[in-house]
Amino acid sequence: MNQPIQSSTPIESNRNNRKRRALLFSALALAAAAAGGGGWAYWDEVGSRYVSTDDAYTAAEVAQVTAEIEGPVAQVFVVESQKVKRGDILVLLDDTDARLALRQAEADLARAHAQVASANANVERSGIDLQRREALIDSGSVSGDELTQVKNGATNAHAALDAAVAAQALAQARLEKAKVDLGRTAIRSPVDGVVTRRQVQLGQRVQPSTPLLSVVPVQEMYVNANFKEVQLKDVQPGQAVELVCDLYGHKVVYHSVIEGFSGGTGAAFSLIPAQNATGNWIKVVQRLPVRIHLDPAELEAHPLRVGLSMTAKVDLRSKT
C-alpha cells in the first residue's frame, strides 16, 4: 500500500531559505572583495602610474617663405608636397631691375672715390699753401688777412674731404644693398622639409613680405597633447611618453619625452577668451597643451604630417 508523500513543514522551508540567502550573500561578498582587490591592484599598477589623452596632434615650426624685394616671378621650381633641402632655389624673380641698380651703385661708388681723391688733393694743396704763408708772416710779406683766408681755405678743404668720405661710405653701402637685392631674386628654402600652401604663380608680380609658400620641417615635428588640468599633478618635463598615431595604428609606437608645458590653456589664448564675471558661471575642466618631443629616427622610419591625431600615454614614474 502506497504511503502518502509528506510535504516539508513551514519551519523547514524557512530554514532552507535562510541557508540559500546566506550562501548568496557570502558569494556576493567574495565577488565584491575580489573586484575591489582587483580594482586596487589595477590602480596601483596602471591607474596611478599613467595618464593618457587622445586629444593630441602633431605640429611643426612651419617656415613661411616670402619675397624680400619687388619683382615679377620668372620661374617656380617646386610644386605642392615636394621635398626640398635648405638652400634650394624655390622661386626666381626677374633680376633686370636688380642688375641695373647694381650697375648704378657701382658707378656712384666710382664717382665717390674720385671726389675723395680730389678733396684729398685740395687738402694737401691748402696745407702746403698755409705752411708757406706762415713762413713769410714774420718778414711782413704776407698780411694777417691773407693768412686768415688761407687758413679758412684749409679748413674748408678738410670739411669737403669729410663730406666726400661720407658720400663714399654711403655709396659703398648702396652698392652692398644692390648686391644683396640681386641675391634676393633667388628665393631659397630656409629649412629642409616639404613644400605646402604654394600660392606663387609664374608671372605674378610680388611685393616685399608677399607670402609665396610654406616649408614644413617634417623631420623636426613634435606633438601637442592637451591634458586635462586634473591630470597634470604629477606630470613633469623629461617623463617618457608613448604615442600612437591614427595613421599607423597601434602597430607603431613612438617613444617620446615631455619637453615642457604651454604658457596657458587653449581657452585663455582663444580669439574671444571666456569671461566668467557673470552670475551664470559653469566650471569647465580646462586642457593645457603639453609639448612632446619626437625621436628623429622613429620619425624617419614612420613619417608624420602636421595635424595628425595622436594618443599619448605618460609614464609618471619615469624621468630621463
Buried (B, 14 or more C-beta within 10 A) or exposed (E): EEEEEEEEEEEEEEEEEEEEEEEEEEEEEEEEEEEEEEEEEEEEEEEEBBBBBEBBBBBBEBBEBBBBBBBEBBEBBBEEEBEBEEEBBBBBBBBEBBBEBBEEBBEBBEEBBEBBEEBBEBBEEBBEBBEEBEEEEEEEEBEEEEBEEBBEBBEEBBEBBEEBBEBBEEBBEBBEEBBEBBEBBBBBBBBBBBBBBBEBEEEBEBEEEBBBBBBBBBBBBBBBBBBEEEBBEEBEBEBBBBBBBEBEEEEEBBEBBBBEBBEEBBEEEEEEEEEEEEEEEEEEEBBBBBBBBBEEEBBEEEEBBBEBEBBBBBEBEBEE
